[in-house]
Every structure is written in C-alpha cells, then in structure tokens.
C-alpha cells in the first residue's frame, strides 16, 4: 500500500524523478519538485517544528503557506515554509523551535 494517491478520477498526479535528501542527518527519498513537507509526511515524519513558547509539536497543517506550522531549516536557511518549498536532490532539512534563526 502506498502513502500516495496514484489514481484519481479528475486529477492527474505527475511525479518528478526520485531524489535523496537528508532530514536531521537521516537519508530519505522523495520526488523532485514535490513539497518537502509532503516527502517528509510520506516518510512518516509528522512533527515538523515546535512552538516557540511551550515547545509543542507542529505538523503539516494548512499546506498552502498561510500558517507557520511547517517552518523548518532548509540548507541552513531558517523559517522555510516546507509546504511550499520544492524538494531538490541533497537538501538538508532540520526541525526548528519557534521562530528559528534567519
């Protein structure tokens, strides 16, 4: 069974080539140009960041770039909305707590 929708009566899902990237040092595979958050979710990673004040876990929430639940550090850049950021080969992705470093 797949974590991806493979057949839909209306929508067409085209995937890029499979690429490897790193989440907190762990090698993971995803599809080029898919949102990083989608690749992490498919790999079973549900906690993307932690709230600033209480340190509560945050996950994949709105998926359209309107909230701050998916802010992560990507290739050393903080506060990247991974629901909108396309996946590329070799990316280094890390969780961040709160606002992160800019």
Order of alpha helices (4+ residues) and beta strands (2+ residues): beta-beta-alpha-beta-beta-beta-beta-beta-beta
